[in-house]
């Protein structure tokens, strides 16, 4: 594969920064997903260039899509856990039981 031009590289990094922000993540989160030790832009750029050498823009997109899918699956998993409330919690029975215990201990 040919190399990315400086303009293409700059546009790609700007895209990635906007993409991260739109999902509520930062460069450190991306670095973790890319399995690189540093979250510096230069290190992320090296990894992106590596993807490009191995398969062009298609390979960059494929890897970013994989990362995005794990983030989206994680959000869905977390939101399901947040929505799973026990019916008795809505009635605040725990605090009522605790109050009854306190009253009976007196």
FENDAUR-V214008 format. One line per field, one symbol per residue. burial: b if it has 24 or more other C-alpha atoms within 12 Angstrom, else e. A space follows every 50 residues. Layout:
burial: ???
This chain:
burial: eeeeeeeebeebbeebbeeeeeeeeebebbbebbeeeeeebeebbebbbe bbeeeeeeebeebbeebbeeeeeeeeeeeeeeeeeeeeeeeeeeeeeeee eeeeee
